[in-house]
Amino acid sequence: MSTARTTTRRLAASGGGLITRTVLPGGLRVITEAMPGVRSASIGIWVNVGSRDESPALAGTSHFLEHLLFKGTTTRSALDIASAMDAVGGEFNAVTDKEYTCYYATVLDRDLPLAVDIVTDVVLSATITARDVDVERSVVLEEIAMRDDDPSDLVHDEFATALFGDTALGRPILGTEESIHALTRRQIHGYYKRRYLPDAMVVSVAGNVEHNDVVKLVRRAFAGRLDTTSSPVPPRGGAATVAPPSVSVCVVEDDTEQANLVLGCRGVSRHDPTRFALGVMSAAIGGGMSSRLFQRIREERGLAYSVYSYASSYADAGQFGVYAGCQPGKAEEVLGLMTAELDSAARGELNAAEIERGKGQMRGSIVLGLEDVGSRMTRIGKSELAHGDVLGLDDLLARVDAVTPEDVAAAAADILARPRCLTVVGPFGQHDFDGAV
């Protein structure tokens, strides 16, 4: 029996359900948000491992492993897992990102014990047989082919590579055909054993649940895995660096009916207080139908159906980009308008009304994105893993409200003045956009 101390504390309640956190022996964190008005519950097991943890030889392993964990455990076959979830009308899935992997299920509140048992079994006791590796290899290769056949998806992977180069952040989460073909069962299984440890995990649950009951379920499911005195793995950190893009212009030649463009630059890390001002700026530039990009490119000129801006943040880096899909013959004009709006924002020309609308966009996306148990589970789990803490909803909205026009102008002047890169997927030659940025 472990002698490590169990600690529990309440984190937040206003603007949402009561959020409670317990650290179990072995460093496993359990965090819940009580939502008494619903009849469902969602559980996620968050593992502090993603594609940026892979060496070039292991590129794509985190995502490949996500597939393999559903193939069977020491006590359940893949069919057993699927049948058990289907029998209670549950949903079970997983997602791999640059810095984490999450396995999650949503069920009726009364079926939470089953969901905890199955999700934990999949995460802790996967067999990862050689046969499963060979079968699932074909599935992953099909997924890569699907990505390559979707220019609006491919252009974002190519943008990250152009921005961060041949680094763990720059390489695609899916890996490459070459790396997936080369991976062996021994490599994948070794990665699993090294990375999937309780001190690197967070169990988050939201819904009609009692925290102490959830902790008991998790203790039982992790029985035999908590007999250490380990502390939770701290959130990822590191000094943020602002380096020029690896490539200024990247053109992927593809015989498509539409040109897909992303223009952008390095952003800020998720620990940078500027991230709230950047979010408001992004919303004002391309976050809604009143945004500058939407009005200039779609409404006034009808040059594109889809046009938007976005910001992604990691532990020590980030990216900001604007995307548009248009007819190839209009790509040059669209790019010119994208550049003009970024330059205008960099000069501090976003007005107070645009900034207020941007703040409203952020507030709305935060609140409306938390209307179901799955989104609540995701918020608390990601926050605990990434920050080691969870802001209450009111605190989060207060951070947005506190953003001033001066904050946005300063963020725009800094970020949008950084060296930019352009990625284009469409029927163009390699040098058609030389000198465009």
GUKE-444822 format. One record per residue (C-alpha): residue in one letter; x, y, z. Coordinates in steps of 0.5 Angstrom, whole numbers, padded with zeros to 4 digits, always signed. Layout:
! residues N
aXYZ/...
//
This chain:
! residues 437
m+0000+0000+0000/s+0003+0007-0002/t+0004+0012+0004/a+0004+0018-0001/r-0001+0023+0001/t-0007+0024-0003/t-0009+0032-0003/t-0016+0035-0005/r-0018+0042-0006/r-0023+0046-0009/l-0021+0050-0015/a-0027+0054-0018/a-0035+0055-0017/s-0037+0061-0020/g-0039+0062-0027/g-0040+0054-0028/g-0040+0048-0023/l-0036+0046-0017/i-0029+0044-0020/t-0025+0040-0015/r-0018+0037-0016/t-0015+0031-0012/v-0007+0028-0013/l-0007+0021-0012/p-0001+0017-0010/g+0004+0016-0016/g+0002+0023-0018/l-0004+0022-0022/r-0009+0028-0022/v-0016+0027-0022/i-0020+0033-0023/t-0028+0034-0024/e-0033+0039-0025/a-0040+0038-0022/m-0046+0039-0027/p-0052+0037-0023/g-0057+0039-0028/v-0055+0034-0033/r-0056+0027-0034/s-0049+0025-0037/a-0042+0025-0036/s-0036+0025-0040/i-0029+0022-0038/g-0022+0024-0041/i-0015+0021-0039/w-0010+0026-0042/v-0003+0024-0043/n+0003+0029-0043/v+0005+0026-0049/g+0004+0028-0057/s+0008+0029-0063/r+0013+0034-0061/d+0016+0029-0056/e+0018+0024-0062/s+0025+0024-0065/p+0025+0024-0073/a+0025+0016-0073/l+0019+0016-0069/a+0015+0021-0073/g+0008+0019-0072/t+0008+0014-0066/s+0004+0018-0062/h-0002+0018-0067/f+0000+0011-0069/l-0001+0009-0061/e-0007+0012-0061/h-0010+0008-0066/l-0007+0001-0063/l-0010+0002-0056/f-0017+0001-0059/k-0015-0006-0062/g-0015-0009-0055/t-0013-0010-0048/t-0011-0016-0044/t-0018-0017-0042/r-0022-0014-0048/s-0022-0015-0055/a-0023-0009-0060/l-0030-0012-0061/d-0031-0013-0053/i-0029-0005-0052/a-0034-0003-0058/s-0040-0007-0056/a-0039-0005-0048/m-0040+0002-0050/d-0045+0001-0056/a-0049-0003-0051/v-0050+0004-0046/g-0050+0009-0052/g-0044+0011-0050/e-0039+0015-0055/f-0031+0013-0054/n-0026+0016-0058/a-0019+0020-0058/v-0015+0025-0060/t-0007+0026-0061/d-0004+0033-0061/k+0003+0036-0061/e+0003+0036-0054/y-0002+0031-0051/t-0006+0025-0053/c-0013+0024-0050/y-0018+0018-0049/y-0025+0020-0048/a-0032+0017-0047/t-0039+0020-0046/v-0044+0016-0043/l-0051+0017-0038/d-0049+0019-0031/r-0051+0012-0029/d-0046+0009-0033/l-0040+0013-0031/p-0037+0007-0027/l-0037+0003-0034/a-0034+0008-0038/v-0028+0009-0033/d-0026+0002-0033/i-0026+0002-0040/v-0022+0008-0042/t-0017+0006-0036/d-0017-0001-0039/v-0015+0002-0046/v-0010+0007-0043/l-0006+0002-0039/s-0007-0005-0041/a-0006-0005-0049/t-0003-0011-0052/i+0000-0008-0058/t+0001-0014-0062/a+0005-0015-0068/r-0001-0016-0072/d-0005-0010-0070/v+0001-0006-0072/d+0001-0009-0079/v-0007-0008-0079/e-0007-0001-0077/r-0001+0001-0081/s-0005+0001-0087/v-0011+0005-0083/v-0006+0011-0081/l-0003+0011-0088/e-0010+0012-0091/e-0011+0017-0086/i-0005+0021-0089/a-0007+0020-0096/m-0014+0023-0094/r-0010+0029-0091/d-0006+0030-0097/d-0012+0029-0102/d-0016+0035-0098/p-0012+0042-0099/s-0015+0046-0094/d-0013+0041-0089/l-0006+0040-0092/v-0004+0047-0092/h-0004+0048-0085/d+0001+0042-0084/e+0005+0045-0089/f+0005+0052-0086/a+0007+0049-0079/t+0013+0046-0083/a+0015+0052-0086/l+0014+0056-0080/f+0018+0051-0075/g+0022+0047-0080/d+0024+0040-0079/t+0023+0040-0072/a+0018+0036-0067/l+0013+0042-0068/g+0014+0043-0075/r+0013+0036-0077/p+0006+0033-0078/i+0002+0030-0072/l+0001+0024-0077/g+0008+0023-0079/t+0010+0021-0086/e+0009+0015-0091/e+0016+0014-0090/s+0016+0014-0082/i+0010+0010-0081/h+0012+0004-0086/a+0019+0004-0082/l+0016+0004-0075/t+0016-0003-0071/r+0012-0006-0066/r+0018-0006-0061/q+0019+0002-0062/i+0012+0003-0061/h+0011-0001-0055/g+0017+0002-0052/y+0015+0009-0053/y+0008+0007-0050/k+0012+0004-0044/r+0016+0010-0043/r+0011+0015-0044/y+0004+0012-0041/l+0005+0013-0033/p+0001+0016-0028/d+0005+0022-0026/a+0004+0024-0033/m-0003+0023-0034/v-0010+0027-0032/v-0016+0024-0031/s-0022+0029-0032/v-0029+0028-0031/a-0035+0033-0032/g-0043+0032-0031/n-0047+0030-0026/v-0042+0027-0022/e-0039+0027-0014/h-0032+0028-0014/n-0031+0023-0008/d-0034+0018-0012/v-0030+0019-0018/v-0024+0019-0014/k-0026+0012-0012/l-0027+0009-0019/v-0021+0012-0021/r-0017+0009-0015/r-0020+0002-0017/a-0019+0003-0024/f-0011+0005-0023/a-0010-0001-0018/g-0003-0003-0017/r-0001+0003-0021/l+0000+0008-0016/d+0005+0005-0011/t+0010+0010-0012/t+0012+0017-0009/s+0012+0021-0015/s+0009+0028-0016/p+0006+0030-0022/v+0010+0032-0028/p+0010+0039-0028/p+0007+0043-0034/r+0011+0044-0040/g+0015+0050-0040/g+0021+0053-0043/a+0024+0060-0046/a+0019+0062-0052/t+0023+0064-0058/v+0022+0068-0064/a+0026+0066-0070/p+0024+0067-0077/p+0020+0062-0081/s+0024+0056-0084/v+0022+0058-0091/s+0019+0064-0093/v+0014+0061-0099/c+0012+0054-0099/v+0008+0052-0105/v+0005+0045-0106/e+0003+0044-0113/d-0003+0040-0113/d-0008+0040-0119/t-0014+0043-0115/e-0020+0047-0117/q-0019+0052-0111/a-0012+0055-0108/n-0011+0055-0101/l-0007+0060-0098/v-0004+0061-0091/l+0000+0067-0089/g+0002+0068-0082/c+0008+0068-0077/r+0010+0066-0070/g+0005+0067-0065/v+0006+0067-0057/s+0006+0061-0052/r+0000+0059-0048/h+0004+0062-0042/d+0005+0069-0045/p+0000+0074-0042/t-0001+0077-0049/r-0005+0071-0051/f-0011+0074-0049/a-0010+0081-0053/l-0008+0076-0059/g-0014+0072-0059/v-0018+0079-0059/m-0014+0081-0065/s-0015+0075-0068/a-0022+0075-0068/a-0023+0083-0070/i-0018+0081-0076/g-0022+0074-0078/g-0026+0072-0073/g-0033+0073-0075/m-0038+0076-0081/s-0036+0083-0079/s-0029+0082-0078/r-0024+0085-0083/l-0022+0079-0087/f-0029+0077-0088/q-0032+0084-0090/r-0026+0086-0095/i-0025+0079-0098/r-0032+0076-0098/e-0037+0081-0097/e-0034+0087-0101/r-0031+0083-0107/g-0034+0076-0107/l-0027+0073-0108/a-0027+0067-0103/y-0032+0063-0099/s-0028+0061-0093/v-0023+0066-0090/y-0021+0067-0083/s-0015+0068-0078/y-0013+0063-0072/a-0008+0063-0067/s-0005+0056-0064/s+0000+0056-0057/y+0004+0051-0055/a+0009+0051-0048/d+0014+0055-0051/a+0012+0058-0058/g+0006+0059-0062/q+0003+0061-0069/f-0002+0066-0072/g-0004+0065-0079/v-0010+0068-0084/y-0013+0063-0089/a-0017+0063-0095/g-0019+0059-0100/c-0021+0062-0107/q-0020+0061-0115/p-0013+0060-0117/g-0014+0066-0121/k-0016+0070-0115/a-0010+0068-0111/e-0006+0074-0112/e-0011+0079-0110/v-0013+0075-0104/l-0006+0075-0102/g-0006+0082-0103/l-0012+0084-0099/m-0009+0079-0093/t-0003+0083-0093/a-0006+0089-0093/e-0010+0088-0087/l-0005+0085-0083/d+0000+0091-0084/s-0006+0095-0082/a-0007+0092-0076/a+0000+0092-0074/r+0000+0100-0075/g-0005+0100-0070/e-0011+0101-0074/l-0016+0097-0071/n-0021+0101-0068/a-0025+0101-0061/a-0031+0098-0064/e-0027+0092-0068/i-0024+0091-0061/e-0030+0091-0057/r-0033+0086-0062/g-0027+0082-0062/k-0028+0081-0054/g-0035+0079-0055/q-0033+0074-0060/m-0028+0071-0055/r-0033+0071-0049/g-0038+0068-0054/s-0034+0062-0056/i-0031+0061-0049/v-0038+0060-0046/l-0042+0057-0052/g-0037+0052-0052/l-0038+0050-0045/e-0045+0048-0046/d-0044+0040-0046/v-0040+0035-0041/g-0035+0034-0046/s-0033+0041-0047/r-0033+0042-0040/m-0029+0036-0039/t-0024+0038-0044/r-0023+0045-0041/i-0021+0042-0034/g-0017+0037-0037/k-0013+0041-0042/s-0012+0047-0037/e-0009+0042-0031/l-0004+0039-0036/a-0002+0045-0039/h-0002+0050-0034/g-0003+0046-0027/d-0009+0050-0025/v-0016+0051-0028/l-0019+0058-0028/g-0026+0059-0026/l-0030+0061-0032/d-0031+0068-0029/d-0024+0069-0028/l-0023+0067-0035/l-0028+0072-0038/a-0025+0077-0034/r-0018+0076-0037/v-0022+0078-0044/d-0026+0084-0041/a-0019+0087-0038/v-0016+0087-0045/t-0015+0094-0048/p-0015+0097-0055/e-0008+0099-0052/d-0006+0092-0051/v-0009+0090-0058/a-0005+0095-0061/a+0002+0093-0057/a+0001+0086-0059/a-0001+0087-0066/a+0005+0091-0067/d+0010+0086-0064/i+0007+0080-0067/l+0005+0082-0074/a+0012+0085-0075/r+0015+0079-0074/p+0018+0075-0081/r+0012+0072-0084/c+0011+0066-0089/l+0006+0064-0094/t+0004+0057-0096/v+0000+0055-0102/v-0003+0049-0104/g-0006+0049-0111/p-0005+0049-0119/f+0002+0053-0118/g+0009+0053-0120/q+0014+0053-0115/h+0016+0060-0116/d+0010+0063-0117/f+0010+0067-0111/d+0017+0069-0110/g+0018+0075-0107/a+0010+0075-0104/v+0012+0076-0097/
//
